[in-house]
Amino acid sequence: MPENPQDQNTPLTLENFWKILDSKLVSLGTPAVLVGVALDFARKSEWQNAGLCVVAAVAVWFVIKICNKIAPRIDKLLDWMLDNAEILLQNLWAKLTSDFEGKYYERLKFDCRECQRPPT
């Protein structure tokens, strides 16, 4: 159920559908399935398996919550890494394809050839 009244008027697009699927079904669905399996084990009096399923459900829910909180930071970190990798690759490409430095040193040697000769 939408939280905002404006969300009720929002058309159902594929992007909105995936947002709903991710926010409701995935974040609650997987732990809920594990709790359901735990209830089935409890019905059969398999308490150890039921307990493991409940622990797994809590762990999955916790991991989903943590990932939702750190996802924006991970996106920023990846953007920063890609930007810096792009700059490094551009600098490396410029260095590999440019012979400016070599030509510069050759010109310096030519200009300074008089300085290298011993006086006669």
Backbone torsions as a table, in degrees:
resi	resn	phi	psi	omega
1	MET	NA	130.5	-178.6
2	PRO	-62.8	144.0	-178.9
3	GLU	-83.6	-33.8	179.9
4	ASN	-101.0	144.9	174.5
5	PRO	-62.9	-30.0	178.9
6	GLN	-66.9	-29.1	-179.6
7	ASP	-65.2	-24.6	179.3
8	GLN	-69.5	-29.0	-179.5
9	ASN	-89.5	-7.4	-179.3
10	THR	-72.7	128.1	-179.7
11	PRO	-67.3	149.2	-180.0
12	LEU	-82.8	101.7	175.7
13	THR	-102.4	171.7	179.3
14	LEU	-61.9	-39.8	179.2
15	GLU	-63.8	-45.3	178.2
16	ASN	-63.7	-38.6	178.0
17	PHE	-59.8	-45.0	-179.8
18	TRP	-66.4	-33.9	176.5
19	LYS	-64.1	-44.2	178.6
20	ILE	-64.7	-44.4	179.7
21	LEU	-59.6	-44.8	-178.7
22	ASP	-68.3	-45.3	-172.9
23	SER	-73.4	-36.5	-174.6
24	LYS	-102.3	-56.6	-171.3
25	LEU	-72.5	-42.6	-177.5
26	VAL	-74.4	-47.5	-175.4
27	SER	-69.9	-26.9	177.7
28	LEU	-107.9	-25.7	-174.3
29	GLY	-66.8	-47.0	-177.5
30	THR	-64.6	-48.7	175.7
31	PRO	-61.9	-35.4	-179.9
32	ALA	-65.5	-39.0	177.2
33	VAL	-63.5	-42.6	179.0
34	LEU	-64.2	-37.2	176.5
35	VAL	-66.5	-39.0	176.3
36	GLY	-61.5	-41.7	176.7
37	VAL	-65.0	-39.1	178.1
38	ALA	-62.2	-40.8	177.8
39	LEU	-63.6	-37.4	177.1
40	ASP	-65.1	-42.4	176.5
41	PHE	-63.8	-39.8	179.3
42	ALA	-64.9	-37.4	177.6
43	ARG	-61.2	-34.1	178.8
44	LYS	-87.4	4.3	-178.0
45	SER	62.9	30.3	173.5
46	GLU	-97.7	78.3	-170.3
47	TRP	-68.4	-34.6	-179.6
48	GLN	-65.5	-45.9	178.4
49	ASN	-65.9	-37.0	177.8
50	ALA	-63.4	-43.9	178.7
51	GLY	-63.2	-41.1	178.4
52	LEU	-63.3	-38.6	178.6
53	CYS	-66.8	-38.6	178.1
54	VAL	-66.1	-43.2	177.2
55	VAL	-61.6	-43.3	178.3
56	ALA	-62.8	-39.5	178.8
57	ALA	-62.7	-43.7	178.6
58	VAL	-65.2	-41.4	-179.7
59	ALA	-64.3	-44.1	179.0
60	VAL	-63.8	-44.3	178.3
61	TRP	-59.3	-43.6	-179.3
62	PHE	-64.1	-44.0	179.3
63	VAL	-63.1	-41.7	178.2
64	ILE	-61.6	-43.2	179.4
65	LYS	-63.6	-43.9	179.3
66	ILE	-63.0	-45.4	-179.3
67	CYS	-62.9	-37.3	177.3
68	ASN	-64.9	-34.4	-179.8
69	LYS	-74.5	-39.1	-174.7
70	ILE	-93.0	-6.2	-179.1
71	ALA	-56.6	-44.5	178.4
72	PRO	-62.8	-36.4	178.8
73	ARG	-68.7	-38.4	177.5
74	ILE	-65.2	-39.6	176.9
75	ASP	-61.0	-43.6	178.8
76	LYS	-64.0	-42.4	178.9
77	LEU	-62.7	-43.6	178.9
78	LEU	-65.0	-40.0	176.4
79	ASP	-61.1	-44.5	179.4
80	TRP	-62.4	-44.3	-179.7
81	MET	-63.2	-42.9	-180.0
82	LEU	-67.8	-38.9	177.1
83	ASP	-61.9	-46.0	-179.7
84	ASN	-68.7	-36.7	177.0
85	ALA	-63.8	-38.9	178.2
86	GLU	-63.7	-43.5	178.7
87	ILE	-63.8	-44.6	179.0
88	LEU	-61.9	-41.9	178.7
89	LEU	-66.1	-38.0	177.7
90	GLN	-64.9	-42.7	178.1
91	ASN	-64.5	-42.0	178.8
92	LEU	-64.1	-43.5	179.2
93	TRP	-62.7	-42.2	178.9
94	ALA	-62.9	-40.3	-179.7
95	LYS	-68.4	-38.8	-178.5
96	LEU	-73.1	-32.9	-175.4
97	THR	-97.0	-11.3	-177.7
98	SER	-102.0	131.6	177.4
99	ASP	-107.1	22.0	-177.5
100	PHE	-59.2	-45.5	-176.9
101	GLU	-62.1	-42.9	178.8
102	GLY	-63.4	-43.6	178.8
103	LYS	-64.7	-37.5	179.7
104	TYR	-62.4	-47.4	-179.7
105	TYR	-67.5	-34.9	175.7
106	GLU	-63.1	-41.9	178.9
107	ARG	-65.4	-39.8	177.0
108	LEU	-61.7	-42.4	177.9
109	LYS	-62.1	-40.6	179.4
110	PHE	-65.6	-44.2	-178.9
111	ASP	-67.2	-31.0	-175.9
112	CYS	-98.8	14.9	-176.5
113	ARG	-64.7	-30.2	178.5
114	GLU	-69.1	-32.9	-178.4
115	CYS	-72.0	-24.1	-176.0
116	GLN	-83.6	-22.9	-178.0
117	ARG	-76.0	136.6	176.4
118	PRO	-71.3	146.6	-180.0
119	PRO	-65.8	141.6	178.9
120	THR	-108.6	NA	NA
